[in-house]
Amino acid sequence: MPQELMIYTPLILLALIILSGIFTIKQQSIGIVERFGKFHSVRYPGLQFKLPLGLDRVVGKMSLKIQQLDVMVETKTKDNVFVKLKVSVQFMVLKDGVYDAFYKLENPYEQITAYVFDTVRAEVPKMKLDDVFERKDDIAVAIRRELEDAMNEYGYGIVKALVTDIDPDHAVKNAMNRINASEREKIAAEYEGEAERIRIVAKARAEAESKRLQGQGIADQRREIAKGLEESVDILNKVGINSQEASALIVVTQHYDTLQAMGSHNNSSLILLPNAPTAASDMLSTMVTSFTASQQLGEEMKKNQKSLELKEPQKAKMPPPPRP
């Protein structure tokens, strides 16, 4: 038994030594191997070998996955409003820059945070608060450009820089909300005023059309009445009543028709002035006299007009007066 143990002991030790030189690297990771305390090589995912007994050491492993760092920055805008910006920086270790990433940079998170603070506080004070919201992509581009110039030297690549949140002071947000509400109320009032104007114009047009049609109806009515009166006068002339008497008779008839129509309604009020029993006949005779006088006056005016027209040509034919 002791002899067998003495035989297998070197084999066991040899196996342990060999096994101590075997290690693995996970997917999307890179291992850093040093030999005698000096950088020796970079090992990629899979089964790897190194010198045992501490000759080679795996001093570190770095992830090649995309990492994200969120940075909150408080700064002041051009219009003296304090605002907080949340900047999300996505970065990764470059395969060709593993040595620089491991040995040159102690803490990449602090380095990236410092550059983000510096860039944001250099860009935002040039803008007003409204411009910060509108140009947040420009801020993100400036951050990425600044980080790429600085971090590529240390083996880090910047995938994306995003301004994910802009948070001004609470009082400023309330004021912005009030401004927005007032602007929307102003637009709503303008639309309501325009709608009211359209309604007024449409109503005015409808009323104008109604008045036009009403006037046309009244004109047609009066035209028909005139035709009826003309026919009535012709009929009365055929039975021996002259035009003046016929017109007076028609007027008196319309007068009594009007009184009858006004008295046919229960709610109408009619006041008749006191007159003699012969008032109707007096009114008729007065109207006949008036029509006769007006007819005579019209005939005299026609005669005077004709005499004036005859005298005008005679004046034109008279020779001019002799010169002194």
C-alpha positions as CSV (number, residue, x, y, z in Angstrom):
1,M,0.0,0.0,0.0
2,P,2.7,2.6,0.8
3,Q,4.5,1.7,-2.3
4,E,1.4,2.2,-4.4
5,L,0.8,5.6,-2.7
6,M,4.4,6.6,-3.5
7,I,3.8,5.7,-7.1
8,Y,0.5,7.6,-7.5
9,T,1.5,10.7,-5.5
10,P,3.7,12.2,-8.3
11,L,0.9,11.5,-10.8
12,I,-1.7,13.2,-8.6
13,L,0.6,16.2,-8.0
14,L,1.2,16.4,-11.8
15,A,-2.5,16.3,-12.5
16,L,-3.2,19.0,-9.9
17,I,-0.5,21.2,-11.4
18,I,-1.9,20.7,-14.9
19,L,-5.4,21.4,-13.7
20,S,-4.2,24.6,-12.0
21,G,-3.2,25.9,-15.4
22,I,-6.6,25.4,-16.9
23,F,-9.3,28.1,-16.8
24,T,-12.3,29.4,-18.8
25,I,-13.5,32.7,-20.0
26,K,-17.2,33.3,-20.3
27,Q,-18.9,34.6,-23.4
28,Q,-18.7,38.4,-24.0
29,S,-15.8,38.6,-21.6
30,I,-12.0,39.0,-21.8
31,G,-9.3,37.8,-19.4
32,I,-6.1,39.6,-18.6
33,V,-3.1,37.3,-17.9
34,E,0.2,38.5,-16.3
35,R,3.4,36.5,-16.2
36,F,5.7,37.3,-13.3
37,G,3.7,40.4,-12.6
38,K,3.9,41.7,-16.1
39,F,1.1,41.8,-18.7
40,H,1.4,38.8,-20.9
41,S,-1.7,38.2,-23.0
42,V,-5.4,38.7,-23.5
43,R,-7.6,35.6,-23.4
44,Y,-10.9,35.3,-25.2
45,P,-14.0,33.2,-24.3
46,G,-13.6,29.4,-24.0
47,L,-11.1,27.0,-22.5
48,Q,-7.7,28.6,-21.8
49,F,-4.3,27.5,-20.4
50,K,-1.7,29.2,-18.4
51,L,1.5,28.3,-16.6
52,P,0.8,26.8,-13.3
53,L,2.3,27.4,-9.9
54,G,1.6,31.1,-10.1
55,L,3.9,31.7,-13.0
56,D,0.9,33.0,-14.9
57,R,-2.0,34.8,-13.2
58,V,-5.4,35.8,-14.4
59,V,-5.4,39.3,-12.9
60,G,-8.8,40.4,-14.2
61,K,-11.8,39.9,-16.5
62,M,-13.5,42.6,-18.3
63,S,-17.1,42.4,-19.8
64,L,-17.5,43.3,-23.5
65,K,-21.2,43.9,-23.0
66,I,-22.7,47.3,-23.5
67,Q,-23.0,49.1,-20.2
68,Q,-25.1,52.1,-19.2
69,L,-24.3,54.8,-16.8
70,D,-27.0,57.3,-15.6
71,V,-25.8,60.7,-14.6
72,M,-27.9,63.5,-13.0
73,V,-26.6,67.0,-13.7
74,E,-28.0,70.2,-12.3
75,T,-27.2,73.4,-14.1
76,K,-28.5,76.8,-15.0
77,T,-30.0,77.9,-18.4
78,K,-29.4,81.2,-20.2
79,D,-32.6,82.7,-18.7
80,N,-31.4,81.8,-15.2
81,V,-33.6,78.7,-14.6
82,F,-32.1,75.8,-12.7
83,V,-32.8,72.5,-14.4
84,K,-31.8,68.9,-13.7
85,L,-30.8,66.7,-16.7
86,K,-30.6,62.9,-16.6
87,V,-28.0,61.7,-19.1
88,S,-27.7,58.0,-20.0
89,V,-24.4,57.0,-21.5
90,Q,-24.0,53.6,-23.1
91,F,-20.4,52.4,-23.5
92,M,-18.4,49.2,-24.0
93,V,-14.8,48.0,-23.9
94,L,-13.2,47.9,-27.3
95,K,-11.6,44.6,-28.2
96,D,-8.5,46.3,-29.5
97,G,-8.3,48.5,-26.4
98,V,-8.5,46.0,-23.6
99,Y,-5.0,46.7,-22.4
100,D,-5.7,50.5,-22.2
101,A,-9.0,49.9,-20.5
102,F,-7.6,47.7,-17.8
103,Y,-4.3,49.4,-17.1
104,K,-4.8,53.1,-18.0
105,L,-8.1,53.9,-16.3
106,E,-8.8,53.2,-12.7
107,N,-12.5,54.0,-12.6
108,P,-14.3,54.5,-15.9
109,Y,-17.6,55.5,-14.3
110,E,-16.1,58.5,-12.5
111,Q,-14.2,59.5,-15.7
112,I,-17.4,59.4,-17.8
113,T,-19.4,61.2,-15.1
114,A,-16.8,64.0,-15.0
115,Y,-16.9,64.5,-18.8
116,V,-20.8,64.5,-18.8
117,F,-20.8,67.2,-16.1
118,D,-18.3,69.3,-18.0
119,T,-20.1,69.0,-21.3
120,V,-23.6,69.7,-19.9
121,R,-22.5,72.7,-17.9
122,A,-20.8,74.1,-21.0
123,E,-23.7,73.6,-23.4
124,V,-26.9,74.2,-21.4
125,P,-26.0,77.7,-20.1
126,K,-25.9,78.9,-23.7
127,M,-29.6,78.0,-24.2
128,K,-32.9,79.2,-22.8
129,L,-35.2,76.7,-21.1
130,D,-37.4,76.2,-24.1
131,D,-34.3,75.6,-26.3
132,V,-33.1,73.0,-23.8
133,F,-36.3,70.9,-24.5
134,E,-36.2,71.5,-28.2
135,R,-32.4,70.9,-28.6
136,K,-31.8,68.0,-26.2
137,D,-30.5,65.9,-29.1
138,D,-27.9,68.5,-29.8
139,I,-26.8,68.2,-26.1
140,A,-26.6,64.5,-26.4
141,V,-24.5,64.7,-29.6
142,A,-22.1,67.1,-27.8
143,I,-21.8,64.7,-24.9
144,R,-21.1,61.7,-27.2
145,R,-18.5,63.7,-29.2
146,E,-16.7,64.8,-26.1
147,L,-16.7,61.3,-24.5
148,E,-15.5,59.6,-27.7
149,D,-12.6,61.9,-28.1
150,A,-11.6,61.3,-24.5
151,M,-12.6,57.6,-23.8
152,N,-11.3,56.1,-27.0
153,E,-7.8,56.8,-25.7
154,Y,-8.6,54.6,-22.7
155,G,-10.0,51.7,-24.7
156,Y,-13.7,52.5,-24.3
157,G,-16.2,53.1,-27.1
158,I,-19.3,55.3,-26.6
159,V,-22.3,53.6,-28.2
160,K,-24.9,56.2,-27.4
161,A,-25.5,59.3,-25.2
162,L,-29.1,60.2,-24.4
163,V,-30.8,63.1,-22.5
164,T,-33.6,61.0,-21.0
165,D,-35.1,63.6,-18.6
166,I,-35.3,67.4,-18.2
167,D,-36.7,68.5,-14.9
168,P,-36.8,72.3,-14.2
169,D,-37.8,73.7,-10.8
170,H,-41.4,72.9,-9.7
171,A,-42.5,76.6,-9.8
172,V,-41.1,76.9,-13.3
173,K,-43.1,73.9,-14.5
174,N,-46.3,75.3,-13.0
175,A,-45.6,78.6,-14.8
176,M,-45.0,76.7,-18.1
177,N,-48.2,74.8,-17.6
178,R,-50.2,78.0,-17.0
179,I,-48.6,79.6,-20.2
180,N,-49.6,76.5,-22.2
181,A,-53.1,76.6,-20.8
182,S,-53.5,80.3,-21.5
183,E,-52.2,79.8,-25.1
184,R,-54.7,77.0,-25.7
185,E,-57.6,79.1,-24.2
186,K,-56.6,81.9,-26.5
187,I,-56.7,79.6,-29.5
188,A,-60.1,78.3,-28.4
189,A,-61.4,81.8,-28.0
190,E,-60.2,82.6,-31.5
191,Y,-62.0,79.6,-32.9
192,E,-65.2,80.4,-31.0
193,G,-65.1,84.0,-32.3
194,E,-64.6,82.8,-35.8
195,A,-67.5,80.4,-35.4
196,E,-69.7,83.2,-34.0
197,R,-68.7,85.5,-36.9
198,I,-69.7,82.7,-39.4
199,R,-73.1,82.3,-37.6
200,I,-73.7,86.1,-37.7
201,V,-72.8,86.4,-41.4
202,A,-74.9,83.4,-42.3
203,K,-77.8,84.8,-40.3
204,A,-77.4,88.2,-41.9
205,R,-77.4,86.6,-45.4
206,A,-80.5,84.6,-44.5
207,E,-82.2,87.8,-43.3
208,A,-81.2,89.7,-46.4
209,E,-82.5,86.9,-48.6
210,S,-85.7,86.8,-46.6
211,K,-86.2,90.6,-46.9
212,R,-85.5,90.4,-50.6
213,L,-88.1,87.7,-51.1
214,Q,-90.5,89.5,-48.8
215,G,-90.0,92.7,-50.8
216,Q,-90.5,90.8,-54.0
217,G,-93.7,89.3,-52.6
218,I,-95.0,92.7,-51.6
219,A,-94.2,94.1,-55.0
220,D,-95.9,91.2,-56.7
221,Q,-98.9,91.8,-54.4
222,R,-99.1,95.5,-55.1
223,R,-98.8,94.7,-58.8
224,E,-101.7,92.3,-58.7
225,I,-103.7,94.8,-56.6
226,A,-103.0,97.5,-59.2
227,K,-104.2,95.2,-62.0
228,G,-107.4,94.4,-60.0
229,L,-108.0,98.1,-59.5
230,E,-107.5,98.8,-63.1
231,E,-110.0,96.1,-64.0
232,S,-112.5,97.4,-61.5
233,V,-112.2,100.9,-62.9
234,D,-112.8,99.6,-66.5
235,I,-115.9,97.7,-65.3
236,L,-117.3,100.8,-63.5
237,N,-116.5,103.0,-66.6
238,K,-118.6,100.6,-68.7
239,V,-121.7,101.2,-66.5
240,G,-121.4,105.0,-66.7
241,I,-119.2,105.9,-63.7
242,N,-116.2,108.0,-64.6
243,S,-112.6,107.3,-63.4
244,Q,-112.6,109.8,-60.5
245,E,-115.9,108.5,-59.1
246,A,-114.7,104.9,-59.6
247,S,-111.4,105.5,-57.8
248,A,-113.2,107.2,-54.9
249,L,-115.7,104.3,-54.7
250,I,-112.8,101.8,-54.6
251,V,-111.0,103.7,-51.9
252,V,-114.1,103.9,-49.7
253,T,-114.8,100.2,-50.2
254,Q,-111.2,99.4,-49.1
255,H,-111.7,101.6,-46.1
256,Y,-114.6,99.6,-44.9
257,D,-113.0,96.3,-45.8
258,T,-110.0,97.4,-43.6
259,L,-112.4,98.2,-40.7
260,Q,-114.1,94.9,-41.1
261,A,-110.8,93.0,-41.1
262,M,-109.6,94.8,-38.0
263,G,-112.8,94.1,-36.1
264,S,-112.7,90.4,-36.9
265,H,-110.0,89.7,-34.4
266,N,-110.8,89.4,-30.7
267,N,-107.5,90.8,-29.4
268,S,-107.4,93.8,-31.7
269,S,-108.3,97.3,-30.4
270,L,-110.1,99.8,-32.8
271,I,-110.8,103.4,-32.0
272,L,-113.2,105.3,-34.3
273,L,-113.4,109.0,-34.1
274,P,-116.9,110.6,-33.8
275,N,-118.3,111.7,-37.1
276,A,-121.6,112.6,-38.7
277,P,-123.9,110.1,-40.4
278,T,-123.0,111.7,-43.7
279,A,-119.3,111.2,-43.1
280,A,-119.0,108.5,-45.7
281,S,-120.7,110.4,-48.4
282,D,-118.7,113.5,-47.5
283,M,-115.5,111.6,-47.7
284,L,-116.5,110.2,-51.1
285,S,-117.4,113.6,-52.5
286,T,-114.2,115.1,-51.1
287,M,-112.1,112.4,-52.7
288,V,-113.9,112.8,-56.0
289,T,-113.3,116.6,-55.8
290,S,-109.6,115.9,-55.0
291,F,-109.2,113.5,-57.9
292,T,-110.9,116.0,-60.3
293,A,-108.7,118.9,-59.1
294,S,-105.6,116.8,-59.5
295,Q,-106.6,115.7,-63.0
296,Q,-107.2,119.3,-64.0
297,L,-103.9,120.4,-62.5
298,G,-102.2,117.6,-64.4
299,E,-103.8,118.7,-67.7
300,E,-102.8,122.3,-67.2
301,M,-99.2,121.3,-66.5
302,K,-99.1,119.3,-69.7
303,K,-100.4,122.3,-71.6
304,N,-97.8,124.6,-70.1
305,Q,-95.1,122.0,-71.0
306,K,-96.2,121.9,-74.6
307,S,-96.2,125.7,-74.9
308,L,-92.7,125.8,-73.5
309,E,-91.6,123.2,-76.1
310,L,-93.1,125.3,-78.9
311,K,-91.5,128.5,-77.8
312,E,-87.9,127.0,-77.6
313,P,-87.5,126.5,-81.4
314,Q,-88.8,130.0,-82.0
315,K,-86.1,131.5,-79.7
316,A,-83.5,129.4,-81.6
317,K,-84.6,130.9,-85.0
318,M,-84.5,134.6,-83.8
319,P,-81.5,136.6,-85.2
320,P,-78.9,137.8,-82.7
321,P,-79.2,141.4,-81.5
322,P,-77.1,144.0,-83.5
323,R,-73.7,145.0,-82.3
324,P,-73.3,148.5,-81.0
